[in-house]
Amino acid sequence: MKRRQFVGAGLALAATWPLRGFTSVLKGVGDLPAKTLAGGDAMLPGSSIEALAASLRGDVLLATSPDYDRTRRVWNALFDKKPALIARCTGASDVRQAVNFAREHQLLTAVRAGGHSLSGKSSCEGGFVIDLQQMQGVRVEPETKRAYLEAGSLLGQLDHECAGFGLATTAGTVSHTGAAGLTLGGGLGRLGRHFGLACDNVASFDVVTADGRFLRASDHENPDLYWGLRGGGGNFGVVTSIEYRLHEMNPVILGGNVVWPIEQARDVLRYYRDIAADAPDAANLAPDLHWEPDGAKLAIEVCWSGDHAQGEAWLKKLRALGKSVRDDIAPMPYVALQSSGDEILGVGQYYYLKGGFLTQLKDDGIDLMIDAFKRMPSWFLLFFDHGGGAYRHMAPAATAFPNRDMLFALGTIGIWPNKDGIEENSEKVRANWRELEPLTKGFYTNLAGPEMTMAHYRENYGANFERLVALKAKYDPTNLFRLNANVPPKMA
C-alpha cells in the first residue's frame, strides 16, 4: 500500500491505494467561493468538496494544492485563469462524478483534455475544471483497423501507435494537441485530403452527458448524438474515449518544404492555387508566409502520403517553379513531420489567431494577402491549410461540420514569448484580419477566438445550426457545457 499527502485549502488529505479498490479522504475543508453558470458568486460547502474527493480515484485540487498551478496552465499563456477547484479524472467513472457535482452546484464548468483551446475555454476563472490529462492511452487493433483512444491523449500518441502497425488516420498538425478536442471540432490535418476529417474517421464515442449518463454514440447507438459530436464541439457532454477507423499507410511519407523569397510569392501562390484544387488526395500542400533573419519568405510544406514514385513525379511541377532558396522534401517518418511545428507552437507562449475558409482564391485576393503580410512584424505568420480532396467526400449535412466546400483554410497568427506589447500586437492581428476576412466564408471552430458569438456560430453552421440547437436542448438543456464553440439550447 502506498500513501501520499494531498494539500488543499491549507489542509492535508491522506489517500491510499490498496491492491483492490481506492479510498480518498478529505476532511475539514472550509466553504469555498466559486462562480456559477449564471455568472454569480456562490459558496461551495466544504462537505460537498470532501464528498467529491472521496468519490474520485483521481485528485481534487484547490488553489493551495502543490500541483494546482502546473495543472491549471494551458497551452496559450494569453489565458491565465484560476479555477476554484480542479477534478483530475482517471476514467469515465470519475468524469460522471465530476459532471454530477458541476450540475448539482450549477458551477461554471470547463473541460480540459489537451488544453489547446485558442480561446482559453479549457479553463475558467473561479469555476470548476474537469481535467482529463490523466486519461491517456491508445490501443490499436491492426486486424480490424481500429484505434481506441482515451480522451486525455495527445495527437502524437495516436500517430505513434498507428504508425507502428502501418496504419494512420487524420490527426491535426501539432503533436501536443489534444486528440479529443481536435476531433470534436472536425479535425483538419495533413492526412485530411487523403482520409477525411478526424471526425469523419470516428466509429464511436463514449460520452458522459450533462445528466451524468454514460452513453455510446455511433451509427447504431444514439445516432443523433454521434452526428452532433462530429463537428459540434464540446456542447453535448464530456467525451471519455474515441474509436477511430484507421487506414493503411506507409509510415514513411514524402515531406518537407520548398521555400522561395517573398518577391516570388505572387507567381508561386497563383500557380499553387491552380494545381492545388485538383491535386491528388495524397497531396497536402500547405503554404505560409513568414519572416526569417534575412527577410520574408514563402514556404509550401508538402505531405505526400501515397506511393513515393507517383509523388516524386507529381511534385516535380511544384519543385521546379521559380528559384527556390531551399528544398528539403525527402522521405521521412510521418510522425516526424507531425512534430515539426511543436517548437514554434510550443506550450506556454502567447498566441492570438484569426482565420476562415476560402472557397475560391482570386489573383486580387492573393495580392491582398501578400501586401497585408508584408506590413506585419516578424512575430506574425500567415498560413494556409489545403482543403478539397476527401474533405468533400461527405455532404455538409452528414455530420455537424458544415464547411465541406472549403478549398483552403486561411489563418493569421501572432506568436510572442511574453506579455510585452500583447494588446497592441493583438490589435495588429485583428486589423490585418479585417482586411482579409472578406475573402472568407465560414471558419474552423477549433480556431475560433473568444470574441465569437452565437450569431457567428449560427452563420457558420448554416443549415446544421437548428439541428444542433435541438440536440443541445436534448442532451444539455441548462447549457452546463458552455465553454466551447457554444450552441445554446432551445428553451421552451
N, C-alpha and C positions, 0 to 999 in steps of 0.2 A: 504494500500500500504506500502511495506517495501522499505527501501533504504539501500544501502551498499556502501562502498568505495573500489574501485579497484585501486591498485598502481602498475604501470609498467613503467619502464624506468624513475622513479622519478616523474611520473605524475599521477594524480588522475582520476579515471573513476567512474562516478556515474551511477549506474544501478538501474532500478526499476522493480518491479514485480506487475503490476496491476492484478486485478482479472481475466482479459481476455487479452491474448497477453503478449508480452515481448519485451522490448526495452533495448538494451545495447549500450552505447555511450562511445567512447574512442577518445579523441581529443588531438592533439598536440604531438603525438608520433613522435620522430625523426626516421630517417632511421636506420635500424638495420642490422649489418653484420650477414651473415648466410652461411652455407655450402650447396653446390649444389649437385645434383645427380652425376655430373661429378667429384666431389671431389674438385672443386674450391671454391673461395670465391665470394659472391655476396652481394649487399646491397638491403635489402627489403625496399621498400618505406614505410614510416610511414603511408601514406594514405591507403595503402593496408592492413596493420595491423589493422588500425581503421575499415576498411570495414569488415574484417574478424570478429572482435569483435562484430560489430553491427549485423552481420548475425547469430550469435550463441545465443542460450539460455544459454549455459554454458560460462565458463570464458576463456579468453586468458591470459596466464601467461607469464611474461617476467622475466628476471633474478632478478629484484628488487621487484617482487611481493611477498607479505607475505607468500603465500603457495608454492612458487616455489621450494624451497629445499625439502620440505616434499613430494611434488608431483613427482619430478624428480627421487627420490630414488627408486631403485628396490631391489628385494629380495636378489640377490647376490651382496654383498658390494664390490666384486672384481672390479665391474664396476661403476665408479663414474663419469658419463657423465653429461655434462651441455648443454642441447639443447638451441638454440637461443630463441625458444618460444614453448609453450605447449597449445594445444587446448583441454580443458576439455569438452568433448561432453556429452550431456544429452540424445541423441537419434539419430535415423538414419538421421534426417534432419541435425543436427549438423555435423554428420560424412560426409555427402555429401558436405557440405560447406568446411569442412577441407580438404577433398580429392581434391576438385577443386582448393583450394588455393595451396596445395602442388604441384599439376600438373602444374598449370599456372606459378608458380615461379620455377619449377624444383628443389625443395628442397630435400635434403637428409631427408628421412621420416621414422620414426619408429612408429609402432602401439603398444600401451601398454594396455593390459587388466589386467591380474593378475600380470604382471611384473616378472614372474618366469623364464624368459629365462636364462638358464645357461651360454649362450654365450654373455649375455648383450645386445641382439638385440632388447629389448623392450624399448631402449632409444638410443640416438645418441649424439655425440659431435658436437655442433654448428648447428644442423639441427632442424627439426620440429617433435614434438611428437603429435600424435593423441591419446589422452588419454581417455579410456573408463571406468575408475574407477567409475564414477557416474552412469553408465548404469547398475544397479544391480536390480535383481528381478527374482523370479522363480514362475511360476504358474503351478500347477498340475491339470490335468483333470482326475480324477480316473476312470470315465466311459470309456473313450477312451484309457486310459493308455498312456497318453502323458504328457510331461513336456515342458513348453515354458520358455526359459532362455534368459535373456538379457546378452549381451556379456561381460560385466564387472563383472559378478557374479563369485563367488568362488565355488570350489567343495563342500565345507561344506554346502553352502546354498542349492545346488542341492540335496545333500544327505539328509539333514534335511527335506526339503519339501516332498521328495518322501517317506521317512520313515513314515511320519505321515499318509500316506494312505496305508501302507503295500506294497509299491512299491519300485523299485530300478532300477538303470542302472549303467554300469561301469563308474567309476569316479575317476581314479587315486588312490593315496595312501597318499596324504598330503592335508589337508582340506583347506589350504590357497592358493592353486594353482588356477590359473585362468582356468575356465572350457573351454573357447573357444580355448585358445592356446593348451591345452592338447588334445582336440578333433581334431583340425586341423592336429596335428602331428600323429594321430592314436588313442592314448589313451589307454595305458596299465592300469591295475588296479586290485584290489583284486577280483573283480567280472568278470574279463575278461575271465577266463576259463569257467565260467558259462554262460555269456551272450554275449561274444564277445568284441571287441574293443569298446571304446566310439564312434568312428566314424561309426562303424557298426550299432549302435543304433540310428543314426540320420535319422529322416524322412525328414527334410528340413532345409535349411539355408536361412537367409536373409543376403544379402551381397551388399556392395557398391563397385563397380569395379573402376578401375583407371580412367575411363572416367566420373565418377560421377553418373553412373546409379545405381538405386536400383533394385536388382533382387532377385527373389526367385529361389533357386536351390533345386530340388527334382527329383524323378524318372520321373516326368511328365513335369517339367519346368526346362529348361536349364540343362538337364541331364549330359552333358559333364562337366559342372562346378561342379555339385553335385559329380561326380566321383572324380574330382581333389581335392575338398575341404576335402575329406575323406582320409587324409594321406598326402596330398601335401603341408601342412603348410599354411603360410600366403601369398603365392605367388600371389594370384588371386584377392585380394581385402580385404576390412575390413568387417568381419562378424559382424553383429549387433545383431542377435538373432539366437537361435538354437531350433529346435523342436526335442525332444528325444522320442523314443519309450521306454516304461517302462515295467517292469516285476514284477509279484507278488513275494514277498519275505518277509519272517518273518524278522521284523526289529531287532530281537534278533538272533544273529548268534553264532556259537561256535568259539571263538577267543582267541588268546594268544600265548605264546611262550613256547617251550621246549628248554632248554639250557644245553649244555654239555661243559666240559673243552676241550681245544684245542687238548689235547692228543688223544681224541676220534674222532677228526674231519674226519680223513680219512675213518674210518669204517662207520661213520654216513653218510657222503656225498655219499659214494658208495651205501649204502643202499637206501638213499634218491633218488639218480639217478634212481635206479631200480624201485622204487614204484611210483615216480612222473610222469613218462611218461604215465602210464596207470591209473593214479588216476581218480576218478570220477570228472566230470566237476565242481561239487560243492566244490571241494577241491582246495584251493590255498595255497601252501606251499612255503614260501619264506625264504631261508637260508641267514644268514650273518655271517661274521667273524669280530669280534670287540674286543676291549680292555676294560676290567673292572679293577677297582683298584687292584684286586687280580690276574690279569693275563688275557690272551687271552681266548675268548670263541667262540663257535659256537652256534648260535640260529637258530631255524626254527620257523618262525611266521606262525600260522595257521589261515585261514579264511574259515570256513565251512559254506556255505550259503544255504545248503539244510536241509533235515529232520534231527533233532537233534539225534534221536535214531540211524539212519543209520550212522551219523557222529561219534558218540561215539564208535560204533562198529568198523568202519573203522580205526579210529585214534589210536586204541589200538596198532596196529603194529608199529606206529611211537613212541608212548609214552613209549613203553616197551624196546626200543632199548638202549643198553648201560646203563650207570649210569649217568642220568641227574642230574644237580645241581639245576635245577628249572623247574617247570612245572605249568604254571598258566592258561592253557586252560580251559575255562569255558564259559557258556552262557553270552553274553554281547551285548549291543547295537552295531549294525554295525557302527553307527556314532561315537561311542567312539573309535573303532578300527581305523577308518579312521582318527581320530585326534591324534592317539597315537604317531606319529612321528613329530608332529607340533613343539615341543620344540627343539629337536635335529636338526631339519631342519628349525630353526626359521629365520625370516626376519632380514636382516642386518648383517649376518655373512659372512665369506669369504669361497667360495666353488670352488673347482676345481675337475672336474669329467671326467672320460673316461669310455667308455662302448661299448658293442657289443652283438650280438646274438650268441647263441650256438645252433647248430643243432645236436650236439652229445656231450657227456661228457664221456671221457675215463678215466681209472684209472690214467694214467700218467698225464692227464690234471688236475685231482683233486689234485694230489701230487704237481704239479707245482703251483697251486693256493695257497695251504696252505703254501708251502715254501716261496713263494713270499710275502704273507701276513705277515708271522712271522718276516720278515726283516723290516717291516714298523713301524713307531712310533704310539703312542696312538691316534693321531688325524685322523688315517686312518681307513676306513671301506671298506670291500669287500662284495658285496651283489648280490643276485640273484632275478630275477622275474621269476615266474613259467609260462611257455608257454604251448603250446598244447591246448587240450580241444576245446572250441568254437572259439578260435583264428583261428583254421584251418577250420572252417565251411564255409569260403568264399575263393574263388580262388584268387591267387595273382593279377590277372587282374581285379577282381570285383571292387576294389577300388584302389586308388593311393598307399595305404600302401602295400608294396610288401613282407614283411618278414613273410609270413604265415607259413613257415616251422620251425620257432623257437621252440625249446624245452625249452630254458631258455634264459633270458637276464642277462648278467653279467655286473656289474658295479664296478668301484673303485672310491672312493671319499675321498678327504681331506677336513676337516672342521676346520676352525680357527676363533677365536673370534676377531682377529685384524690383522693388516698388517705385524706384525713381522715375518720375515723369509718367506714371501709369495712366492718369486721367487724360493728360494731353495726348499721349500716344494712342490711347483707345479712341479718342475723338478723331484722330487722323485716319484710323482704320474705318471708322463709321463714315467719314467724309469721302474716303476712297470708294466705299461700297455704295454710297448714294449715287455715284457716277455709273457704277457697273450694274446695280440691281435691275434697272430697266431691261437689261439683256436677258434676264432670267424668268423662269416660270416655275414656281414652287421651290421647295427647299428640302434638305435632308434633315429630318427631325433629330437625328443624333448630333447634329452640329448646330442646333438652334440655340440662340442666346437667351439670356434671362429676360430680355425685353419682349419676347414673343407673347402675344395674347391669344385668347380664344378665337378672335377674328382671323388672326394669321393661320391658326391650325384649321379653322373651318375652310378657308380658301385653299390651303394646301391639300387637305384630304378630299376636297371636292365632293363627288358623289358618294364617297365612302363615309363622310362625316356623320350623317344622321344614323347610319348603322352603328357606328362607334358610340354615339351618344346613347342609343338604346341598349347596347351591350354594357356600357358603363353603368346605366341605371339598374341593370340586372345583377351585375357582379359587385358593384361598389356604389350603392345608391347615395351614400353620405360623402363620397369623394375623399375617403381616407387616404388613398394613394393619389395625391395631387402634385407632388414634387416630381414632375416629369413633363413630357410634352402633353399637357393636360387637356383631356376632353371631359367636360363636366357631364354629370348625369342629367337626364331629362327629368325634371321634378314634376310631380303631379300638381 
